[in-house]
Amino acid sequence: MSGEATEFTLLPDLAVRTLGGAVVWADDESFAEKENLIRPEAATFVPATFGHKGQLYDGWETRRRRRSHGAAPDVDDRDRAIVRLGVPGVIRGVVVDTAWFKGNYPPEIAVEGIAVEGYPSAEELAARTDWTTLVPRSKVNGDSENPFVVESERRFTHVRLSMYPDGGVARLRVHGLAKPDLRWLDSGPFDLAALEHGGLVVDCSNRFYSHPQNLLMPGRARVMGDGWETARRRDGGNDWVRVRLTGEGVPRMVEIDTSYFLFNSPGAARLTGIRSDGSEVELLARVDLQPDTRHRFAIEAPEPVTEVRLDVYPDGGFARLRVYGTLTDAARERLRAEPVFAELTDTAPEALRGERQ
C-alpha cells in the first residue's frame, strides 16, 4: 500500500469487532461466514483444510453466481454485506483485504454508507435505498490489501460492501473519526479518551509492535497484542503517546493498565495535560508502574485540557489508558455545532439536540 493512499490507516478501524462492530446482514455466505470480515486479527490460511462446503477460508465467501443453463452472471450481479460500525463516524478510508483469496476474489467491489438512528433490523437495513456511495465500483487485486480514500464529511452508522459478481473478501477495515451519539456525553462523567466517545491517538513516539489506537479500545485487553508496545530504546530517551480527548474537559481519574505486559511493561509513567492554547499542566507526576496491573490514580486538573500526553520510562507496552472526567459546557456546545451532526439534529428530538429545560 502506498504511503499517501494509506495514511488514513493510522486512524481507528470503526468497524472492527473489538470496538463493537457487527456484520448484520449478507445476501449469501455459502462458503465462509460474513462475521469474519471484521475480526481484529489478520486473516490466516491452512492449505488442504476442507469442510463440507470446501476449503475453509478466513473471510466472507459467496457461491458462484450462475444464470440459466450455466451462463455467466449479468454485469451488475453482486453479493452484499452490511456492517454496523462499532461507533458512528466520519470515514476517511477503507481497506478491502482479499488475503488468501487468489482464484476466488471478486474482480470489483463498491462500498456505501448510511446513517440511521435507533436499532433497525437487518431486514430493514437491507431494504433501504438511500445509501451513499463511499467507494464507487472499483477493481481489486486478489491476495492483497486494497486501500480506497473516502471523500466525505458526513457521519455514517453502517456500511455496505458489494462484490461484483461474487467471491471472497477476508477483511473490511473502515478507518475514520468517531462521532458518537451526543446524548452519551451528557449522562455524567465518562472516559474522555475512549475511541467510542471520540477520543483519538494523534501521535506517538513508536508503533513498532502494535497500533497505539488499541489503548483507547473498549473493554479489557485479552492478550498482550491488544495493547500498544514499543521497540526497545537504546538512546536514553523515553516513549510517549498523545491523545486528543472527546473535547475540552476536566480529568478526575486516570487508569494506566499494564495487563499482560510482564517483562516488557514501562518502569514508570507521567501524565501531562495540554490546554487549548498549547500550554501544558502536570496531571500526574512521574510514578512507578508494576507489570500486569491496573493502576488507578485520582488527579486534580487545575483547569480544562483538550489533550493528554502519557510519557513512559523508558519504553515498553501497556494495555489501556482511561481518562475519566467531564466535558466543559463550551465543549458540549462546540460538539453540537459540528456540521456532521446537523443532519441528525434537524430531525432529532429535543434530548438529542442537547436542549435543556
Contacts in CASP RR format, 6 or more apart in sequence:
PFRMAT RR
TARGET T0000
AUTHOR 0000-0000-0000
METHOD contacts of the structure
MODEL  1
MSGEATEFTLLPDLAVRTLGGAVVWADDESFAEKENLIRPEAATFVPATF
GHKGQLYDGWETRRRRRSHGAAPDVDDRDRAIVRLGVPGVIRGVVVDTAW
FKGNYPPEIAVEGIAVEGYPSAEELAARTDWTTLVPRSKVNGDSENPFVV
ESERRFTHVRLSMYPDGGVARLRVHGLAKPDLRWLDSGPFDLAALEHGGL
VVDCSNRFYSHPQNLLMPGRARVMGDGWETARRRDGGNDWVRVRLTGEGV
PRMVEIDTSYFLFNSPGAARLTGIRSDGSEVELLARVDLQPDTRHRFAIE
APEPVTEVRLDVYPDGGFARLRVYGTLTDAARERLRAEPVFAELTDTAPE
ALRGERQ
1 9 0 8 1.000
1 95 0 8 1.000
1 145 0 8 1.000
1 147 0 8 1.000
2 147 0 8 1.000
5 147 0 8 1.000
5 149 0 8 1.000
6 95 0 8 1.000
6 147 0 8 1.000
8 92 0 8 1.000
8 93 0 8 1.000
8 147 0 8 1.000
8 149 0 8 1.000
8 150 0 8 1.000
8 175 0 8 1.000
8 176 0 8 1.000
9 95 0 8 1.000
9 147 0 8 1.000
9 173 0 8 1.000
9 175 0 8 1.000
10 175 0 8 1.000
11 92 0 8 1.000
11 175 0 8 1.000
11 176 0 8 1.000
11 177 0 8 1.000
11 200 0 8 1.000
11 213 0 8 1.000
12 19 0 8 1.000
12 175 0 8 1.000
12 176 0 8 1.000
12 178 0 8 1.000
12 195 0 8 1.000
12 200 0 8 1.000
12 213 0 8 1.000
12 216 0 8 1.000
13 19 0 8 1.000
13 173 0 8 1.000
13 174 0 8 1.000
13 175 0 8 1.000
14 21 0 8 1.000
14 85 0 8 1.000
14 86 0 8 1.000
14 87 0 8 1.000
14 88 0 8 1.000
14 89 0 8 1.000
14 91 0 8 1.000
14 174 0 8 1.000
14 175 0 8 1.000
14 176 0 8 1.000
14 178 0 8 1.000
15 21 0 8 1.000
15 37 0 8 1.000
15 38 0 8 1.000
15 83 0 8 1.000
15 85 0 8 1.000
15 86 0 8 1.000
15 159 0 8 1.000
15 172 0 8 1.000
15 173 0 8 1.000
15 174 0 8 1.000
16 38 0 8 1.000
16 39 0 8 1.000
16 40 0 8 1.000
16 86 0 8 1.000
16 173 0 8 1.000
17 35 0 8 1.000
17 38 0 8 1.000
17 39 0 8 1.000
17 40 0 8 1.000
18 40 0 8 1.000
18 217 0 8 1.000
18 218 0 8 1.000
18 226 0 8 1.000
19 86 0 8 1.000
19 87 0 8 1.000
19 195 0 8 1.000
19 196 0 8 1.000
19 217 0 8 1.000
19 218 0 8 1.000
20 86 0 8 1.000
20 87 0 8 1.000
20 218 0 8 1.000
21 38 0 8 1.000
21 83 0 8 1.000
21 84 0 8 1.000
21 85 0 8 1.000
21 86 0 8 1.000
22 35 0 8 1.000
22 38 0 8 1.000
22 83 0 8 1.000
22 84 0 8 1.000
22 86 0 8 1.000
23 34 0 8 1.000
23 35 0 8 1.000
23 37 0 8 1.000
23 38 0 8 1.000
23 60 0 8 1.000
23 81 0 8 1.000
23 82 0 8 1.000
23 83 0 8 1.000
23 84 0 8 1.000
24 82 0 8 1.000
24 83 0 8 1.000
24 84 0 8 1.000
24 122 0 8 1.000
24 125 0 8 1.000
24 158 0 8 1.000
25 34 0 8 1.000
25 81 0 8 1.000
25 82 0 8 1.000
25 122 0 8 1.000
25 123 0 8 1.000
25 125 0 8 1.000
25 126 0 8 1.000
26 34 0 8 1.000
26 60 0 8 1.000
26 62 0 8 1.000
26 79 0 8 1.000
26 80 0 8 1.000
26 81 0 8 1.000
26 82 0 8 1.000
27 62 0 8 1.000
27 79 0 8 1.000
27 80 0 8 1.000
27 81 0 8 1.000
27 126 0 8 1.000
28 62 0 8 1.000
28 63 0 8 1.000
28 79 0 8 1.000
28 166 0 8 1.000
29 60 0 8 1.000
29 61 0 8 1.000
29 62 0 8 1.000
30 53 0 8 1.000
30 61 0 8 1.000
30 62 0 8 1.000
30 63 0 8 1.000
31 53 0 8 1.000
31 54 0 8 1.000
31 57 0 8 1.000
31 61 0 8 1.000
31 62 0 8 1.000
31 63 0 8 1.000
31 168 0 8 1.000
32 56 0 8 1.000
32 57 0 8 1.000
32 58 0 8 1.000
32 59 0 8 1.000
32 60 0 8 1.000
32 61 0 8 1.000
32 168 0 8 1.000
33 59 0 8 1.000
33 60 0 8 1.000
34 60 0 8 1.000
34 81 0 8 1.000
36 43 0 8 1.000
36 57 0 8 1.000
36 58 0 8 1.000
36 59 0 8 1.000
36 60 0 8 1.000
36 170 0 8 1.000
36 171 0 8 1.000
37 59 0 8 1.000
37 60 0 8 1.000
37 81 0 8 1.000
37 83 0 8 1.000
37 161 0 8 1.000
37 169 0 8 1.000
37 170 0 8 1.000
37 171 0 8 1.000
37 172 0 8 1.000
38 83 0 8 1.000
38 171 0 8 1.000
38 172 0 8 1.000
39 58 0 8 1.000
39 171 0 8 1.000
42 99 0 8 1.000
42 171 0 8 1.000
43 58 0 8 1.000
43 59 0 8 1.000
43 97 0 8 1.000
43 99 0 8 1.000
43 100 0 8 1.000
43 170 0 8 1.000
43 171 0 8 1.000
44 58 0 8 1.000
44 100 0 8 1.000
45 57 0 8 1.000
45 58 0 8 1.000
45 99 0 8 1.000
45 100 0 8 1.000
46 56 0 8 1.000
48 55 0 8 1.000
49 55 0 8 1.000
49 56 0 8 1.000
50 56 0 8 1.000
57 100 0 8 1.000
57 101 0 8 1.000
57 168 0 8 1.000
57 170 0 8 1.000
58 100 0 8 1.000
58 170 0 8 1.000
59 101 0 8 1.000
59 168 0 8 1.000
59 169 0 8 1.000
59 170 0 8 1.000
59 171 0 8 1.000
60 81 0 8 1.000
60 168 0 8 1.000
60 169 0 8 1.000
60 170 0 8 1.000
61 101 0 8 1.000
61 104 0 8 1.000
61 167 0 8 1.000
61 168 0 8 1.000
61 169 0 8 1.000
62 79 0 8 1.000
62 163 0 8 1.000
62 166 0 8 1.000
62 167 0 8 1.000
62 168 0 8 1.000
63 166 0 8 1.000
64 166 0 8 1.000
64 167 0 8 1.000
65 73 0 8 1.000
65 77 0 8 1.000
65 79 0 8 1.000
65 165 0 8 1.000
65 166 0 8 1.000
66 72 0 8 1.000
66 73 0 8 1.000
67 73 0 8 1.000
67 74 0 8 1.000
73 165 0 8 1.000
73 166 0 8 1.000
74 165 0 8 1.000
75 164 0 8 1.000
76 164 0 8 1.000
77 164 0 8 1.000
77 165 0 8 1.000
77 166 0 8 1.000
78 110 0 8 1.000
78 162 0 8 1.000
78 163 0 8 1.000
78 164 0 8 1.000
78 165 0 8 1.000
78 166 0 8 1.000
79 106 0 8 1.000
79 162 0 8 1.000
79 163 0 8 1.000
79 165 0 8 1.000
79 166 0 8 1.000
79 167 0 8 1.000
80 126 0 8 1.000
80 160 0 8 1.000
80 161 0 8 1.000
80 162 0 8 1.000
80 163 0 8 1.000
81 160 0 8 1.000
81 161 0 8 1.000
81 172 0 8 1.000
82 122 0 8 1.000
82 125 0 8 1.000
82 126 0 8 1.000
82 158 0 8 1.000
82 159 0 8 1.000
82 160 0 8 1.000
83 158 0 8 1.000
83 159 0 8 1.000
83 160 0 8 1.000
83 161 0 8 1.000
83 172 0 8 1.000
83 174 0 8 1.000
84 157 0 8 1.000
84 158 0 8 1.000
85 156 0 8 1.000
85 157 0 8 1.000
85 158 0 8 1.000
85 159 0 8 1.000
85 174 0 8 1.000
86 196 0 8 1.000
87 178 0 8 1.000
87 179 0 8 1.000
87 180 0 8 1.000
87 195 0 8 1.000
87 196 0 8 1.000
87 198 0 8 1.000
88 115 0 8 1.000
88 155 0 8 1.000
88 156 0 8 1.000
88 157 0 8 1.000
88 178 0 8 1.000
88 179 0 8 1.000
88 180 0 8 1.000
88 181 0 8 1.000
89 155 0 8 1.000
89 156 0 8 1.000
89 157 0 8 1.000
89 176 0 8 1.000
89 177 0 8 1.000
89 178 0 8 1.000
89 179 0 8 1.000
89 340 0 8 1.000
90 152 0 8 1.000
90 153 0 8 1.000
90 154 0 8 1.000
90 155 0 8 1.000
90 156 0 8 1.000
90 176 0 8 1.000
90 177 0 8 1.000
90 179 0 8 1.000
90 340 0 8 1.000
91 113 0 8 1.000
91 134 0 8 1.000
91 150 0 8 1.000
91 152 0 8 1.000
91 156 0 8 1.000
91 159 0 8 1.000
91 174 0 8 1.000
91 175 0 8 1.000
91 176 0 8 1.000
92 149 0 8 1.000
92 150 0 8 1.000
92 175 0 8 1.000
92 176 0 8 1.000
92 177 0 8 1.000
93 134 0 8 1.000
93 147 0 8 1.000
93 148 0 8 1.000
93 149 0 8 1.000
93 150 0 8 1.000
93 174 0 8 1.000
93 175 0 8 1.000
93 176 0 8 1.000
94 111 0 8 1.000
94 134 0 8 1.000
94 135 0 8 1.000
94 147 0 8 1.000
94 148 0 8 1.000
94 150 0 8 1.000
94 159 0 8 1.000
94 172 0 8 1.000
94 173 0 8 1.000
94 174 0 8 1.000
94 175 0 8 1.000
95 145 0 8 1.000
95 146 0 8 1.000
95 147 0 8 1.000
95 148 0 8 1.000
95 171 0 8 1.000
95 172 0 8 1.000
95 173 0 8 1.000
95 175 0 8 1.000
96 109 0 8 1.000
96 111 0 8 1.000
96 140 0 8 1.000
96 145 0 8 1.000
96 146 0 8 1.000
96 148 0 8 1.000
96 161 0 8 1.000
96 169 0 8 1.000
96 172 0 8 1.000
97 144 0 8 1.000
97 145 0 8 1.000
97 146 0 8 1.000
97 169 0 8 1.000
97 170 0 8 1.000
97 171 0 8 1.000
97 172 0 8 1.000
97 173 0 8 1.000
98 105 0 8 1.000
98 106 0 8 1.000
98 140 0 8 1.000
98 141 0 8 1.000
98 142 0 8 1.000
98 143 0 8 1.000
98 144 0 8 1.000
98 146 0 8 1.000
98 168 0 8 1.000
98 169 0 8 1.000
98 170 0 8 1.000
99 143 0 8 1.000
99 144 0 8 1.000
99 145 0 8 1.000
99 170 0 8 1.000
99 171 0 8 1.000
100 143 0 8 1.000
100 170 0 8 1.000
101 142 0 8 1.000
101 143 0 8 1.000
101 167 0 8 1.000
101 168 0 8 1.000
101 169 0 8 1.000
101 170 0 8 1.000
102 142 0 8 1.000
102 143 0 8 1.000
103 142 0 8 1.000
104 167 0 8 1.000
104 168 0 8 1.000
105 140 0 8 1.000
105 141 0 8 1.000
105 142 0 8 1.000
105 143 0 8 1.000
105 167 0 8 1.000
105 168 0 8 1.000
105 169 0 8 1.000
106 140 0 8 1.000
106 163 0 8 1.000
106 164 0 8 1.000
106 165 0 8 1.000
106 166 0 8 1.000
106 167 0 8 1.000
106 168 0 8 1.000
106 169 0 8 1.000
107 139 0 8 1.000
107 140 0 8 1.000
107 164 0 8 1.000
108 137 0 8 1.000
108 138 0 8 1.000
108 139 0 8 1.000
108 140 0 8 1.000
108 163 0 8 1.000
108 164 0 8 1.000
109 135 0 8 1.000
109 137 0 8 1.000
109 138 0 8 1.000
109 140 0 8 1.000
109 146 0 8 1.000
109 161 0 8 1.000
109 162 0 8 1.000
109 163 0 8 1.000
109 164 0 8 1.000
109 169 0 8 1.000
110 133 0 8 1.000
110 135 0 8 1.000
110 136 0 8 1.000
110 137 0 8 1.000
110 138 0 8 1.000
110 161 0 8 1.000
110 162 0 8 1.000
110 164 0 8 1.000
111 133 0 8 1.000
111 134 0 8 1.000
111 135 0 8 1.000
111 148 0 8 1.000
111 150 0 8 1.000
111 159 0 8 1.000
111 160 0 8 1.000
111 161 0 8 1.000
111 162 0 8 1.000
112 131 0 8 1.000
112 132 0 8 1.000
112 133 0 8 1.000
112 134 0 8 1.000
112 159 0 8 1.000
112 160 0 8 1.000
112 162 0 8 1.000
113 131 0 8 1.000
113 132 0 8 1.000
113 133 0 8 1.000
113 134 0 8 1.000
113 156 0 8 1.000
113 158 0 8 1.000
113 159 0 8 1.000
113 160 0 8 1.000
114 125 0 8 1.000
114 128 0 8 1.000
114 130 0 8 1.000
114 131 0 8 1.000
114 132 0 8 1.000
114 156 0 8 1.000
114 157 0 8 1.000
114 158 0 8 1.000
114 159 0 8 1.000
114 160 0 8 1.000
115 154 0 8 1.000
115 155 0 8 1.000
115 156 0 8 1.000
115 157 0 8 1.000
115 158 0 8 1.000
115 343 0 8 1.000
115 344 0 8 1.000
116 125 0 8 1.000
116 128 0 8 1.000
116 157 0 8 1.000
116 158 0 8 1.000
117 157 0 8 1.000
117 344 0 8 1.000
117 348 0 8 1.000
125 158 0 8 1.000
131 160 0 8 1.000
132 152 0 8 1.000
132 154 0 8 1.000
132 156 0 8 1.000
134 150 0 8 1.000
134 152 0 8 1.000
134 156 0 8 1.000
134 159 0 8 1.000
135 148 0 8 1.000
135 150 0 8 1.000
137 162 0 8 1.000
137 164 0 8 1.000
138 148 0 8 1.000
140 146 0 8 1.000
153 339 0 8 1.000
153 340 0 8 1.000
154 340 0 8 1.000
154 343 0 8 1.000
155 179 0 8 1.000
155 340 0 8 1.000
155 341 0 8 1.000
155 343 0 8 1.000
155 344 0 8 1.000
159 172 0 8 1.000
159 174 0 8 1.000
161 169 0 8 1.000
161 172 0 8 1.000
163 169 0 8 1.000
177 198 0 8 1.000
177 200 0 8 1.000
178 195 0 8 1.000
178 196 0 8 1.000
178 197 0 8 1.000
178 198 0 8 1.000
178 199 0 8 1.000
178 200 0 8 1.000
179 198 0 8 1.000
179 338 0 8 1.000
179 340 0 8 1.000
179 341 0 8 1.000
180 196 0 8 1.000
180 197 0 8 1.000
180 198 0 8 1.000
181 352 0 8 1.000
182 332 0 8 1.000
182 335 0 8 1.000
182 336 0 8 1.000
182 341 0 8 1.000
182 352 0 8 1.000
182 354 0 8 1.000
183 351 0 8 1.000
183 352 0 8 1.000
183 354 0 8 1.000
184 190 0 8 1.000
184 197 0 8 1.000
185 197 0 8 1.000
185 246 0 8 1.000
185 327 0 8 1.000
185 332 0 8 1.000
185 335 0 8 1.000
186 332 0 8 1.000
186 354 0 8 1.000
188 326 0 8 1.000
189 252 0 8 1.000
189 324 0 8 1.000
189 325 0 8 1.000
189 326 0 8 1.000
190 197 0 8 1.000
190 246 0 8 1.000
190 324 0 8 1.000
190 325 0 8 1.000
190 326 0 8 1.000
191 197 0 8 1.000
191 322 0 8 1.000
191 323 0 8 1.000
191 324 0 8 1.000
191 325 0 8 1.000
192 199 0 8 1.000
192 245 0 8 1.000
192 246 0 8 1.000
192 247 0 8 1.000
192 249 0 8 1.000
192 251 0 8 1.000
192 323 0 8 1.000
192 324 0 8 1.000
192 325 0 8 1.000
192 327 0 8 1.000
193 199 0 8 1.000
193 215 0 8 1.000
193 216 0 8 1.000
193 243 0 8 1.000
193 245 0 8 1.000
193 246 0 8 1.000
193 308 0 8 1.000
193 321 0 8 1.000
193 322 0 8 1.000
193 323 0 8 1.000
194 216 0 8 1.000
194 218 0 8 1.000
194 246 0 8 1.000
194 322 0 8 1.000
195 213 0 8 1.000
195 216 0 8 1.000
195 217 0 8 1.000
195 218 0 8 1.000
196 218 0 8 1.000
197 246 0 8 1.000
198 246 0 8 1.000
199 216 0 8 1.000
199 243 0 8 1.000
199 244 0 8 1.000
199 245 0 8 1.000
199 246 0 8 1.000
200 213 0 8 1.000
200 216 0 8 1.000
200 243 0 8 1.000
200 244 0 8 1.000
201 212 0 8 1.000
201 213 0 8 1.000
201 215 0 8 1.000
201 216 0 8 1.000
201 241 0 8 1.000
201 242 0 8 1.000
201 243 0 8 1.000
201 244 0 8 1.000
202 242 0 8 1.000
202 243 0 8 1.000
202 244 0 8 1.000
202 307 0 8 1.000
203 241 0 8 1.000
203 242 0 8 1.000
204 212 0 8 1.000
204 228 0 8 1.000
204 239 0 8 1.000
204 240 0 8 1.000
204 241 0 8 1.000
204 242 0 8 1.000
205 230 0 8 1.000
205 238 0 8 1.000
205 239 0 8 1.000
205 240 0 8 1.000
205 241 0 8 1.000
206 230 0 8 1.000
206 231 0 8 1.000
206 239 0 8 1.000
206 315 0 8 1.000
207 228 0 8 1.000
207 230 0 8 1.000
208 229 0 8 1.000
208 230 0 8 1.000
208 231 0 8 1.000
209 225 0 8 1.000
209 228 0 8 1.000
209 229 0 8 1.000
209 230 0 8 1.000
209 231 0 8 1.000
210 225 0 8 1.000
210 227 0 8 1.000
210 228 0 8 1.000
210 229 0 8 1.000
211 228 0 8 1.000
212 228 0 8 1.000
212 241 0 8 1.000
214 221 0 8 1.000
214 225 0 8 1.000
214 226 0 8 1.000
214 227 0 8 1.000
214 228 0 8 1.000
214 319 0 8 1.000
215 227 0 8 1.000
215 228 0 8 1.000
215 241 0 8 1.000
215 243 0 8 1.000
215 318 0 8 1.000
215 319 0 8 1.000
215 320 0 8 1.000
215 321 0 8 1.000
216 243 0 8 1.000
216 320 0 8 1.000
216 321 0 8 1.000
217 226 0 8 1.000
217 320 0 8 1.000
219 320 0 8 1.000
220 257 0 8 1.000
220 259 0 8 1.000
220 319 0 8 1.000
220 320 0 8 1.000
221 227 0 8 1.000
221 257 0 8 1.000
221 259 0 8 1.000
221 260 0 8 1.000
221 319 0 8 1.000
221 320 0 8 1.000
223 260 0 8 1.000
224 260 0 8 1.000
224 261 0 8 1.000
224 319 0 8 1.000
225 260 0 8 1.000
226 260 0 8 1.000
226 319 0 8 1.000
227 317 0 8 1.000
227 318 0 8 1.000
227 319 0 8 1.000
227 320 0 8 1.000
228 241 0 8 1.000
228 317 0 8 1.000
228 318 0 8 1.000
229 261 0 8 1.000
229 264 0 8 1.000
229 316 0 8 1.000
229 317 0 8 1.000
230 239 0 8 1.000
230 312 0 8 1.000
230 315 0 8 1.000
230 316 0 8 1.000
230 317 0 8 1.000
231 315 0 8 1.000
232 315 0 8 1.000
232 316 0 8 1.000
233 239 0 8 1.000
233 314 0 8 1.000
233 315 0 8 1.000
236 314 0 8 1.000
237 314 0 8 1.000
238 311 0 8 1.000
238 312 0 8 1.000
238 313 0 8 1.000
238 314 0 8 1.000
238 315 0 8 1.000
239 266 0 8 1.000
239 311 0 8 1.000
239 312 0 8 1.000
239 314 0 8 1.000
239 315 0 8 1.000
239 316 0 8 1.000
240 309 0 8 1.000
240 310 0 8 1.000
240 311 0 8 1.000
240 312 0 8 1.000
241 309 0 8 1.000
241 310 0 8 1.000
241 312 0 8 1.000
241 321 0 8 1.000
242 274 0 8 1.000
242 307 0 8 1.000
242 308 0 8 1.000
242 309 0 8 1.000
242 310 0 8 1.000
243 307 0 8 1.000
243 308 0 8 1.000
243 309 0 8 1.000
243 310 0 8 1.000
243 321 0 8 1.000
243 323 0 8 1.000
244 306 0 8 1.000
244 307 0 8 1.000
245 305 0 8 1.000
245 306 0 8 1.000
245 307 0 8 1.000
245 308 0 8 1.000
245 323 0 8 1.000
246 327 0 8 1.000
246 331 0 8 1.000
246 335 0 8 1.000
247 306 0 8 1.000
247 327 0 8 1.000
247 331 0 8 1.000
247 334 0 8 1.000
247 335 0 8 1.000
248 276 0 8 1.000
248 304 0 8 1.000
248 305 0 8 1.000
248 306 0 8 1.000
248 327 0 8 1.000
248 328 0 8 1.000
248 330 0 8 1.000
248 331 0 8 1.000
248 334 0 8 1.000
249 301 0 8 1.000
249 304 0 8 1.000
249 305 0 8 1.000
249 306 0 8 1.000
249 325 0 8 1.000
249 326 0 8 1.000
249 327 0 8 1.000
249 328 0 8 1.000
249 331 0 8 1.000
250 301 0 8 1.000
250 303 0 8 1.000
250 304 0 8 1.000
250 305 0 8 1.000
250 325 0 8 1.000
250 326 0 8 1.000
250 328 0 8 1.000
251 273 0 8 1.000
251 283 0 8 1.000
251 299 0 8 1.000
251 301 0 8 1.000
251 305 0 8 1.000
251 308 0 8 1.000
251 323 0 8 1.000
251 324 0 8 1.000
251 325 0 8 1.000
252 298 0 8 1.000
252 299 0 8 1.000
252 300 0 8 1.000
252 301 0 8 1.000
252 324 0 8 1.000
252 325 0 8 1.000
252 326 0 8 1.000
253 296 0 8 1.000
253 297 0 8 1.000
253 298 0 8 1.000
253 299 0 8 1.000
253 322 0 8 1.000
253 323 0 8 1.000
253 324 0 8 1.000
253 325 0 8 1.000
254 271 0 8 1.000
254 283 0 8 1.000
254 284 0 8 1.000
254 296 0 8 1.000
254 297 0 8 1.000
254 299 0 8 1.000
254 321 0 8 1.000
254 322 0 8 1.000
254 323 0 8 1.000
254 324 0 8 1.000
255 294 0 8 1.000
255 295 0 8 1.000
255 296 0 8 1.000
255 297 0 8 1.000
255 320 0 8 1.000
255 321 0 8 1.000
255 322 0 8 1.000
255 324 0 8 1.000
256 269 0 8 1.000
256 271 0 8 1.000
256 289 0 8 1.000
256 294 0 8 1.000
256 295 0 8 1.000
256 297 0 8 1.000
256 310 0 8 1.000
256 318 0 8 1.000
256 321 0 8 1.000
257 293 0 8 1.000
257 294 0 8 1.000
257 295 0 8 1.000
257 318 0 8 1.000
257 319 0 8 1.000
257 320 0 8 1.000
257 321 0 8 1.000
257 322 0 8 1.000
258 265 0 8 1.000
258 266 0 8 1.000
258 289 0 8 1.000
258 290 0 8 1.000
258 291 0 8 1.000
258 292 0 8 1.000
258 293 0 8 1.000
258 294 0 8 1.000
258 295 0 8 1.000
258 317 0 8 1.000
258 318 0 8 1.000
258 319 0 8 1.000
259 292 0 8 1.000
259 293 0 8 1.000
259 294 0 8 1.000
259 319 0 8 1.000
259 320 0 8 1.000
260 292 0 8 1.000
260 319 0 8 1.000
261 291 0 8 1.000
261 292 0 8 1.000
261 316 0 8 1.000
261 317 0 8 1.000
261 318 0 8 1.000
261 319 0 8 1.000
262 291 0 8 1.000
262 292 0 8 1.000
263 291 0 8 1.000
264 316 0 8 1.000
264 317 0 8 1.000
265 289 0 8 1.000
265 290 0 8 1.000
265 291 0 8 1.000
265 292 0 8 1.000
265 316 0 8 1.000
265 317 0 8 1.000
265 318 0 8 1.000
266 289 0 8 1.000
266 312 0 8 1.000
266 313 0 8 1.000
266 314 0 8 1.000
266 315 0 8 1.000
266 316 0 8 1.000
266 317 0 8 1.000
266 318 0 8 1.000
267 288 0 8 1.000
267 289 0 8 1.000
267 312 0 8 1.000
267 313 0 8 1.000
267 314 0 8 1.000
268 286 0 8 1.000
268 287 0 8 1.000
268 288 0 8 1.000
268 289 0 8 1.000
268 312 0 8 1.000
268 313 0 8 1.000
269 284 0 8 1.000
269 286 0 8 1.000
269 287 0 8 1.000
269 289 0 8 1.000
269 310 0 8 1.000
269 311 0 8 1.000
269 312 0 8 1.000
269 313 0 8 1.000
270 282 0 8 1.000
270 284 0 8 1.000
270 285 0 8 1.000
270 286 0 8 1.000
270 287 0 8 1.000
270 310 0 8 1.000
270 311 0 8 1.000
270 313 0 8 1.000
271 282 0 8 1.000
271 283 0 8 1.000
271 284 0 8 1.000
271 299 0 8 1.000
271 308 0 8 1.000
271 309 0 8 1.000
271 310 0 8 1.000
271 311 0 8 1.000
272 280 0 8 1.000
272 281 0 8 1.000
272 282 0 8 1.000
272 283 0 8 1.000
272 308 0 8 1.000
272 309 0 8 1.000
272 310 0 8 1.000
272 311 0 8 1.000
273 280 0 8 1.000
273 281 0 8 1.000
273 282 0 8 1.000
273 283 0 8 1.000
273 301 0 8 1.000
273 305 0 8 1.000
273 307 0 8 1.000
273 308 0 8 1.000
273 309 0 8 1.000
274 280 0 8 1.000
274 305 0 8 1.000
274 306 0 8 1.000
274 307 0 8 1.000
274 308 0 8 1.000
274 309 0 8 1.000
275 281 0 8 1.000
275 303 0 8 1.000
275 304 0 8 1.000
275 305 0 8 1.000
275 306 0 8 1.000
276 304 0 8 1.000
276 306 0 8 1.000
280 309 0 8 1.000
281 301 0 8 1.000
281 302 0 8 1.000
281 303 0 8 1.000
281 305 0 8 1.000
283 299 0 8 1.000
283 301 0 8 1.000
283 305 0 8 1.000
283 308 0 8 1.000
284 297 0 8 1.000
284 299 0 8 1.000
286 311 0 8 1.000
286 313 0 8 1.000
287 295 0 8 1.000
287 297 0 8 1.000
289 295 0 8 1.000
289 312 0 8 1.000
289 318 0 8 1.000
304 328 0 8 1.000
304 331 0 8 1.000
308 323 0 8 1.000
310 321 0 8 1.000
312 318 0 8 1.000
327 335 0 8 1.000
332 354 0 8 1.000
335 341 0 8 1.000
336 345 0 8 1.000
336 353 0 8 1.000
336 354 0 8 1.000
344 352 0 8 1.000
345 352 0 8 1.000
345 353 0 8 1.000
END
